[in-house]
Amino acid sequence: MILNKTSDSIEIGWEHINGISVNLRGFYGYLIQYSIDPDGTNYTDVAIVSYDSDPYWKIENLKINTIYYIKVTPYRKFGDNKETGKAYDTLEVKTDCSGKKIVLTS
């Protein structure tokens, strides 16, 4: 879910995966990615958030007035390997215009 957006950032939140034992939570997390391609290719990895963290992330340094496709994908670790699950619904978000005031002088 989109929590906030500006001209160069988007804040997202999601629901934790249900039913994971407290003893196993250290093996689970979320991969956050975005793309500017409407066909959903060329995703850029933004962050990996552990299950024990708040289900929230702020993606920064984005382009003004641009549509982004954002995915949050659950994963679990097996040693050095990660097995990803089904991604949450892809978010389509457009960053705001700059919002800066232009002062004209004569």
C-alpha positions, 0 to 999 in steps of 0.5 A: 500500500502507498503511504506517501509520495513526493516528487522524488520518493515513495513510501510503502507498507505491507502486511506481514506473512501470517503464521510464521513461528517466532523461532523461524522469523529470522529466516524470512524477509521481503525483497523490494524492487521497482521498475519504470517499464510498464511491461514489468521488466528490468526491476531494480533491487531497492532493499531487503527488509527482515521479517522482524522489521516494520513492514515499511520502506521509503524509496528515495532519489526517484525521478520527478513526475514518473510512473514506477512499478513497485513489487514487494516479494516475500522470501525465506533463507536457506543458508546463502540461498533465498527462495522467493514466494509470490509477490504482493500486487504490483503498485503503480505510483506516479511521483509528484511534479516538483512543487517548486515555486518559480519566481519571475522577476522583471 
